[in-house]
Amino acid sequence: MHAVINALPVSATAFSVSDAVLDTRTIPESFLFLKDVPKLAYETLHRQPEAVAQAMGPDNPVALLEHNGALVAGKTVLDAFDRLEVLEATAEAIIQSKPLGTITPMDDAVIDELLKAFGRV
């Protein structure tokens, strides 16, 4: 990873300032581009950069920072920005779908099948 973006997109930031979990296993593209998105305490970014490096990487390129939006990594600035766009679209879709009922995430078998189909295993 050669590019990192710290941004405050509206919908993703809603997840960073609340206890709600941003579950990327709801949309195949979201999981493929973002993987699981951990939430890190904001001070971790400044006080424990090693912990941030361990939490993020090729297998987890995105993290939410408590009360400070998202931290997104990519091979290039364009790659990181693409991930940021997918993160924001995912967060918005989850928020917009709340009135329709609970979200059913893909189970582990479907995730494994998805990863195999796209050569990400």
C-alpha positions in Angstrom: 0.0 0.0 0.0 1.4 3.3 -1.1 -1.5 5.7 -0.6 -3.6 6.5 2.5 -6.7 8.7 2.7 -8.3 9.9 5.9 -11.7 11.3 5.0 -15.0 12.1 6.6 -17.7 10.9 4.1 -21.1 11.5 5.5 -22.5 8.0 5.6 -19.3 6.2 6.7 -18.7 8.8 9.3 -22.2 8.0 10.7 -20.8 4.5 11.5 -17.6 6.0 13.0 -19.6 8.1 15.5 -22.1 5.5 16.5 -22.1 1.9 17.9 -23.5 0.6 14.6 -21.4 -1.9 12.8 -20.7 -1.4 9.1 -21.1 -4.9 7.8 -19.5 -5.3 4.3 -20.8 -8.8 4.0 -24.1 -7.4 2.7 -22.9 -6.6 -0.8 -20.4 -8.7 -2.7 -18.5 -5.8 -4.2 -18.2 -4.2 -0.8 -16.6 -7.3 0.8 -14.3 -7.8 -2.2 -13.0 -4.2 -2.1 -13.2 -3.5 1.6 -13.0 -6.8 3.5 -14.1 -6.5 7.1 -13.9 -3.0 8.4 -12.5 -2.6 11.9 -13.2 0.4 14.1 -10.1 1.9 15.8 -10.0 4.4 18.6 -8.9 7.7 17.1 -5.9 8.1 19.4 -4.6 4.8 18.1 -3.7 6.6 14.9 -1.4 9.0 16.8 -0.2 6.9 19.8 0.0 3.4 18.4 0.8 3.6 14.6 2.0 0.0 14.8 -1.5 -1.1 15.8 -2.9 0.7 12.8 -0.4 -1.0 10.5 -1.4 -4.4 11.9 -5.1 -3.7 11.6 -4.8 -2.5 8.0 -3.0 -3.8 5.0 -3.8 -5.7 1.8 -6.2 -8.0 3.6 -7.9 -5.1 5.4 -7.4 -1.8 3.5 -10.1 0.2 5.3 -10.7 1.1 9.0 -13.1 3.4 10.7 -11.7 5.9 13.2 -13.9 6.6 16.1 -15.4 10.0 15.7 -13.1 10.7 12.7 -14.4 9.1 9.6 -12.4 6.5 7.6 -8.8 5.6 6.9 -8.5 4.0 3.5 -5.3 2.5 2.0 -4.6 1.5 -1.6 -1.8 0.8 -4.1 -2.3 4.2 -5.6 -4.3 7.3 -4.7 -6.9 6.2 -7.3 -7.1 2.8 -5.8 -7.6 4.3 -2.3 -10.2 6.7 -3.6 -12.1 3.8 -5.3 -12.2 2.0 -2.0 -13.4 5.2 -0.3 -16.3 5.5 -2.8 -17.3 1.8 -2.3 -17.1 2.4 1.5 -19.4 5.4 1.3 -21.9 3.7 -1.1 -22.0 0.7 1.2 -22.6 2.8 4.3 -25.3 4.8 2.5 -27.0 1.6 1.3 -27.0 0.1 4.8 -28.5 3.3 6.3 -31.1 3.7 3.5 -32.2 0.1 3.9 -32.9 0.2 7.6 -36.6 1.1 7.1 -37.0 -2.1 5.1 -36.0 -4.4 7.9 -32.9 -6.2 9.1 -30.0 -6.9 6.8 -28.9 -10.5 6.2 -25.2 -10.7 5.6 -23.7 -13.4 3.4 -22.6 -16.4 5.4 -19.0 -17.8 5.4 -19.8 -20.4 2.7 -20.9 -17.6 0.3 -17.9 -15.5 1.2 -15.6 -18.4 0.4 -17.3 -19.0 -2.9 -17.1 -15.3 -3.7 -13.4 -15.1 -2.9 -12.7 -18.2 -5.0 -14.7 -16.9 -8.0 -12.6 -13.7 -8.0 -9.3 -15.4 -7.3 -8.9 -13.7 -3.9 -8.1 -16.8 -1.9 
